[in-house]
Amino acid sequence: MVDTFYRLVPLPDATAVTIYNQVKSCLQENNLSITKLIAASKACEVLPTVLTFLVRETHTWFSNSPKRVHQYQELYKVLESSMPKKVPGLATTRWLARLPAVHVILEEWDALKLHFEMSESHERCYTARELGSIYRDPKNKLYLLFLRKVLKEVVKVNKVFQSQNVEVTKITENLMDMYRNLLQIIVEPSYLSKCSKQDLPNLNIKSYILPHTIINFGHEFNCCAESCSLDKEKINYVKERCKNFVVELINQVQIRLPDNVETLLMLKSFHPSNATSQCKSSIVPIACMYKSTFQDIDELENEWSNLSFVQWPAACLGSTVSFWADVNDHKTSADMLENFSATKDPEKEVDSDVEEILSLDIE
C-alpha cells in the first residue's frame, strides 16, 4: 500500500459538509468513482429518518446550553448516582461516526426520556416535544439496539482500513469475515455453509433470505421487544425494516468487494506465523499465477521451505513488512560464497598467488 499527496484545496470553512463536498468534487474531476465510498450510510436510508433526528438533536440540545447540561446531570445523579456521559457530536455525512453517540443514548435512554418529558412542559419548544415523543416510542430504541449490534462489526473493519499500521496480509480476510457475519444474520445456514470465501463476492442471496420471524436480532433487541409495550404486529414491522437494512448493507458491501478477492486472500500465506511454520501450504499455486516473475519455481519452493529453518529475530515476527525486509537481507553461506566468487578479480588473484610463492621462496 502506498500513500501519496493528492491535492491541496482551499476551503471556505472547515465544516464536515464543506470538506465532504470538496473531496467529492475533486474525485469527480479526476473521473474517480465515489460509489465505493459509502456503505452503512446508504443502508441506513432504509431505516426511519427519525433516528437521524434523534441522534443529531440529542447532541445539539445540550451542546449550547450549560443550563440544560446541569439539569440533566442533576437528574441523572438522582437516578444512577453517577455523572452522565456526553453525547458525542457527529458528522452528517457518515453514519459510522454516529455509533458512539448511539451507544451513549442507549446507555442513558431512560434518563434522557425522563429529561425530555420534563422539558416539554418547562421549555415549551418544538424540539423538546419531538424528542420527548421519540423517546417514548419503544420502536426507536429497538432500531438503535439493532443498529448498534450490526454497525459494531462494520466500524471495526473500517478502523482497520484507516489504520497506518495495518496488517496487509489479513485485511482482506477481515473484510470477508465481516461480510460473512452479515450474511449469517439473514441467509439460510444450509446455503451459506456451502459457500467458500471465494464465492461470496458474487453470491446471490435473494432466494435464501430468512423470514424476519426466525432471524436473531440480538440479545438486547430481543429483551427489549419482550418487555416493551409494543404489540406483536408493530414488533414484526420493526424486524422487517431491520432485515431490509441488513439486506441493503450486504448489497452495498458486495458492490465494494474487490474483484480479485481470491488472490488477495492468498496474502495470509505470507504472514510470518505461516511463512516460518514447518506445516504450511505450498507456494507453488501462488507462483504459478505469476510465472513471468518466478522462472525457477523449484528453486522458489526450496527457499520457501528453508524459511522454517532460520532463527529469525523475534522483533520482526510480529510485522509482515519487517519480516520480509529481513528475509530480503538474509544471506546463506552459499549466497555469500557465490557473491564472494563473483566479486573476485581473476588477475589480482593470480598476482596474489605469485606474491605468496615468491615470499615463500625468499623465506
JONORKA-V722789 format. One record per residue. N is the residue number from 0. PHI is phi in whole degrees, -180 to 180 (* if undefined). Layout:
n phi
N PHI
N PHI
//
This chain:
n phi
0 *
1 -126
2 -97
3 -146
4 -72
5 -98
6 -165
7 -111
8 -125
9 -70
10 -118
11 -69
12 -156
13 -111
14 -75
15 -61
16 -65
17 -64
18 -61
19 -60
20 -64
21 -69
22 -63
23 -61
24 -63
25 -64
26 -64
27 -67
28 -62
29 -98
30 57
31 -97
32 -69
33 -103
34 -69
35 -95
36 -95
37 -125
38 -131
39 -64
40 -63
41 -65
42 -66
43 -68
44 -67
45 -73
46 -83
47 -60
48 -68
49 -63
50 -67
51 -64
52 -61
53 -60
54 -67
55 -66
56 -76
57 -64
58 -66
59 -62
60 -56
61 -96
62 -64
63 -117
64 -141
65 -58
66 -63
67 -65
68 -60
69 -64
70 -61
71 -69
72 -61
73 -65
74 -65
75 -66
76 -64
77 -68
78 -79
79 -118
80 59
81 -156
82 -91
83 -75
84 -85
85 -80
86 -73
87 -63
88 -74
89 -150
90 -84
91 -74
92 -99
93 -134
94 -72
95 -62
96 -72
97 -89
98 -58
99 -58
100 -67
101 -61
102 -62
103 -64
104 -61
105 -68
106 -66
107 -115
108 -55
109 -64
110 -68
111 -66
112 -59
113 -66
114 -60
115 -75
116 -65
117 -71
118 -70
119 -57
120 -87
121 -78
122 -98
123 52
124 -129
125 -62
126 -61
127 -62
128 -65
129 -65
130 -65
131 -61
132 -66
133 -66
134 -69
135 -78
136 -89
137 -61
138 -59
139 -67
140 -67
141 -61
142 -59
143 -68
144 -62
145 -70
146 -61
147 -64
148 -60
149 -75
150 -72
151 -57
152 -68
153 -66
154 -65
155 -59
156 -69
157 -61
158 -68
159 -62
160 -70
161 -89
162 -69
163 -84
164 -120
165 -71
166 -83
167 -63
168 -77
169 -117
170 -65
171 -68
172 -65
173 -61
174 -63
175 -70
176 -65
177 -62
178 -62
179 -67
180 -62
181 -65
182 -63
183 -65
184 -69
185 -124
186 -103
187 -55
188 -59
189 -63
190 -78
191 -67
192 -65
193 -87
194 -101
195 -85
196 -62
197 -68
198 -82
199 -61
200 -59
201 -110
202 -72
203 -105
204 -103
205 -54
206 -86
207 -124
208 -79
209 -73
210 -68
211 -64
212 -69
213 -118
214 -77
215 -88
216 -91
217 108
218 -61
219 -66
220 -61
221 -63
222 -63
223 -67
224 -63
225 -74
226 -95
227 -81
228 -90
229 -74
230 -80
231 -62
232 -63
233 -70
234 -65
235 -64
236 -64
237 -63
238 -62
239 -64
240 -69
241 -66
242 -62
243 -63
244 -62
245 -66
246 -59
247 -68
248 -62
249 -63
250 -60
251 -68
252 -67
253 -60
254 -61
255 -94
256 -68
257 -67
258 -70
259 -100
260 -57
261 -59
262 -69
263 -65
264 -67
265 -69
266 -60
267 -62
268 -65
269 -95
270 -67
271 -52
272 -63
273 -87
274 -63
275 -93
276 -78
277 -81
278 -114
279 -129
280 -72
281 -70
282 -86
283 -60
284 -57
285 -72
286 -63
287 -66
288 -76
289 -131
290 -62
291 -69
292 -89
293 -108
294 -80
295 -112
296 -70
297 -63
298 -66
299 -62
300 -65
301 -65
302 -65
303 -61
304 -68
305 -68
306 -60
307 -74
308 -102
309 -100
310 -85
311 -78
312 -59
313 -60
314 -64
315 -91
316 -76
317 -89
318 -134
319 -62
320 -63
321 -64
322 -62
323 -74
324 -67
325 -68
326 -61
327 -62
328 -89
329 -73
330 -127
331 -85
332 -60
333 -65
334 -63
335 -67
336 -66
337 -64
338 -66
339 -64
340 -65
341 -71
342 -93
343 -73
344 -92
345 -56
346 -66
347 -66
348 -65
349 -64
350 -59
351 -65
352 -65
353 -62
354 -61
355 -66
356 -65
357 -63
358 -64
359 -67
360 -63
361 -66
362 -67
//
